[in-house]
Amino acid sequence: MEIEKKIIAGSLEDLVQDIENLDEITLRDTVQFMNSDDYKARFVGEYLQLRIRYNGLRKMLIKLEAGTLEFTPTCDSTILENQAYYMENYLRALEVRAEVEKIKLPKI
C-alpha cells in the first residue's frame, strides 16, 4: 500500500494530504498511523478510525430511520443513537485537542 510506504519516509503532513486525496478510506488504511512511534501520527490514526466508524454508524441510523436498512439491528435504536452521540462528542474533543496541539487532521 502506498500510504504504508510513505509513513516510514514521509512527513505526517504529507500523509494527511494523501488521505484527503483518497476516494475512500478504510480502517486498514489507518494501521500504519496506529503503529507509528510518533504520537501525532497515532493521534491522527485514532481520529481517522473514530471518524470512519462514526460515519458508518450515522449512515446505518439514517437508513434505519428511513426504513431502508437491509437488516434489523439486535439492539434498540436508542442505544445506537446514544453511541453516535458519544462518538460525535469524542470526535469534537479530538478536533479541539488537534487545534490546541497544532495537529493537522484530514478532512474525510
HELIX and SHEET records of a PDB file:
HELIX    1   1 GLU A    2  ALA A    9  1                                   8    
HELIX    2   2 LEU A   12  ASN A   21  1                                  10    
HELIX    3   3 LEU A   27  THR A   30  5                                   4    
HELIX    4   4 VAL A   31  MET A   34  1                                   4    
HELIX    5   5 TYR A   39  ALA A   66  1                                  28    
HELIX    6   6 SER A   77  GLU A  101  1                                  25    
END                                                                             
